[in-house]
Amino acid sequence: MTRGNQREQDRLRAQKKTAGKGKSTSMSGTALAARKEADAEAVRQKIAAKEAAKAAAEAAGGTAAPKKT
């Protein structure tokens, strides 16, 4: 029992379906750069807040929260 060319037809159909789906962004170069910079700034602020909280906890005499593994 062979499948004939059904496998080949399915493969071609799948290629056509995924051909339009590329890794593309809807943002232009400048908008994308601005978004990346804003995201990086948010991460920097988050890290600074985390370090400040850790320093405050250590200054209060407590220990920092245990690391999650």
C-alpha positions in Angstrom: 0.0 0.0 0.0 1.8 3.1 -1.2 0.6 6.6 -0.8 1.4 7.6 -4.4 2.3 11.3 -4.6 0.1 12.3 -1.6 3.1 12.8 0.6 4.7 15.0 -2.0 1.5 17.0 -2.5 1.2 17.5 1.3 4.8 18.7 1.5 4.2 21.2 -1.3 1.0 22.4 0.3 2.8 22.9 3.7 5.6 24.8 2.0 3.2 27.2 0.4 1.4 27.7 3.7 4.5 28.5 5.6 6.1 30.5 2.8 4.3 33.7 3.8 5.2 33.2 7.4 8.6 34.6 7.8 10.4 36.1 10.7 9.4 39.6 10.1 8.6 42.6 12.3 6.0 45.1 11.7 8.2 47.9 13.0 10.5 50.0 10.9 14.2 50.3 11.8 13.9 53.4 13.9 10.8 52.2 15.7 12.5 48.9 16.4 15.6 50.5 17.7 13.5 52.8 20.0 11.6 49.8 21.3 14.8 47.9 22.0 16.2 50.9 23.9 13.1 51.3 25.9 13.1 47.6 26.8 16.8 47.8 27.8 16.1 50.8 30.0 13.2 49.0 31.7 15.5 46.1 32.4 18.2 48.4 33.8 15.7 50.0 36.1 14.4 46.7 37.3 17.9 45.5 38.1 18.7 48.8 40.0 15.5 48.4 42.0 16.4 44.8 42.8 19.9 45.8 43.9 18.5 48.6 46.1 16.1 46.3 47.8 18.9 43.8 48.4 21.1 46.5 49.9 18.3 47.8 52.1 17.6 44.3 53.4 21.3 43.8 54.2 21.5 47.2 55.9 18.5 46.4 58.0 20.4 43.4 59.4 18.4 40.8 57.6 19.7 38.5 54.9 18.8 38.7 51.3 16.1 36.5 50.0 17.4 33.0 49.1 18.1 32.4 45.4 15.6 30.4 43.5 17.0 27.4 41.7 
